[in-house]
Amino acid sequence: MKQTAAIKLVEITRREEFSASHRLHDPSLSDEENVELYGACNNLYGHGHNYALEVCVRGEVPASGMVMDLNVLQGILAEEVVSKMDHKHLNHDVDFLQGLVTTAENIAIALYELLEPLINEHEGCELSCLRVYESAANFVEYRGASS
């Protein structure tokens, strides 16, 4: 009996950092309800974080030895995320976050939806998960709607 070679899936991760401000505020709620729900994070003038973003790409290791060229991934993240979010007010300055309450959860989902088609268009690559760190102690992980 001939043995088949096992598929070797590898996950690579790129980490980027950016600083941004935001305000947690739901316009469908009253000011009092927003303060009760979001506390100090509902400050009218916002507050800031030093965010970190980790993007994990999964695929088989091809003959090149690289699931995806990390320089290409870095370029995508620089253009699509860092240039649009670094030193910005997420509620006002970032088009793809408009209309969202800018929690780390909603930011993670929006970034995943933005990046998934750009990463998956590279042969053999699949965006497997994305992590948004709002602080060293708090992060959100999102693996896509079907996960």
C-alpha positions in Angstrom: 0.0 0.0 0.0 1.3 3.4 -1.0 1.4 6.0 1.7 0.2 9.5 0.8 2.2 12.5 2.1 0.5 14.3 4.9 -0.6 17.8 4.2 1.5 20.3 6.2 -0.5 23.3 7.1 1.4 26.2 8.7 0.1 29.4 10.2 2.2 32.5 9.9 1.5 35.7 11.9 2.4 39.4 11.3 2.0 41.9 14.1 1.6 45.6 13.5 1.0 48.4 16.0 -0.9 51.7 15.8 -2.2 54.4 18.1 -5.7 55.7 17.9 -8.5 57.3 19.8 -12.2 56.4 19.9 -15.4 56.9 21.9 -17.7 54.1 22.8 -21.1 55.5 22.0 -24.3 54.0 20.6 -26.4 56.7 19.0 -29.6 54.6 19.5 -29.2 55.0 23.2 -29.6 58.1 25.4 -26.6 59.9 26.8 -27.4 58.4 30.2 -27.7 54.9 28.8 -24.4 55.3 27.0 -22.6 56.5 30.2 -24.2 53.6 32.2 -23.1 51.0 29.5 -19.6 52.4 28.5 -18.6 54.4 31.6 -15.4 56.4 31.1 -15.0 55.0 27.6 -18.0 57.2 26.6 -16.0 60.4 27.3 -17.3 63.0 24.8 -13.7 63.7 23.7 -12.7 60.0 23.4 -9.7 58.2 24.8 -6.8 56.5 23.2 -5.1 53.1 23.0 -1.8 51.8 21.7 -3.3 48.9 19.6 -1.6 45.9 18.3 -2.9 43.8 15.4 -2.0 40.2 14.7 -3.0 38.7 11.4 -2.6 34.9 11.0 -2.5 33.4 7.5 -2.8 29.6 7.0 -1.7 27.5 4.1 0.4 24.6 2.9 4.1 25.1 2.6 4.9 25.3 -1.1 8.2 24.7 -2.8 9.3 28.3 -2.0 9.0 27.4 1.7 6.8 30.4 2.4 3.0 30.2 3.0 3.0 33.9 2.1 5.8 36.4 1.7 5.7 38.3 5.0 6.8 41.4 3.2 3.7 41.2 1.1 1.5 40.8 4.2 3.3 43.7 5.8 2.6 45.8 2.8 -1.1 45.0 2.9 -1.3 45.8 6.6 0.6 49.1 6.2 -1.6 50.2 3.3 -5.0 49.0 4.5 -4.7 49.3 8.3 -1.8 51.3 9.7 -2.1 54.2 7.2 -5.8 54.5 7.8 -5.9 54.0 11.6 -2.6 55.2 13.1 -3.1 58.5 15.0 -6.7 58.7 13.9 -10.0 59.0 15.7 -11.7 55.7 14.8 -15.2 57.1 15.0 -14.6 60.0 12.7 -11.6 59.3 10.5 -11.9 55.6 9.5 -14.4 55.0 6.7 -14.8 51.2 7.3 -15.7 51.8 10.9 -18.4 54.4 10.3 -21.7 53.5 12.0 -20.1 51.0 14.3 -19.6 51.2 18.1 -15.8 51.0 18.0 -15.3 48.2 20.5 -12.3 46.0 20.0 -14.8 43.3 18.9 -16.3 45.4 16.2 -12.9 46.6 15.1 -11.7 43.0 14.8 -14.7 42.0 12.6 -14.3 45.0 10.4 -10.6 44.4 9.9 -11.2 40.7 9.1 -13.8 41.6 6.5 -11.5 44.2 5.0 -8.4 41.9 4.9 -9.9 38.5 4.1 -10.3 39.0 0.3 -6.9 40.8 0.0 -5.1 37.9 1.7 -7.1 35.0 0.2 -6.4 36.2 -3.3 -2.8 35.0 -2.8 -2.5 31.4 -4.0 -2.7 28.9 -1.2 -3.3 31.6 1.5 -6.3 31.8 3.8 -6.8 34.4 6.6 -7.3 32.2 9.6 -7.6 34.6 12.5 -7.1 38.2 13.5 -6.3 39.6 17.0 -6.8 43.1 18.1 -5.0 44.1 21.3 -6.5 47.1 23.0 -3.9 46.8 25.8 -1.3 44.3 26.8 -4.0 42.6 28.9 -7.0 42.7 26.7 -7.5 41.4 23.2 -10.2 40.1 20.8 -9.7 37.2 18.5 -11.9 36.7 15.4 -11.9 33.7 13.0 -14.5 34.8 10.5 -18.3 34.3 10.4 -18.2 30.6 9.5 -15.9 29.6 12.4 
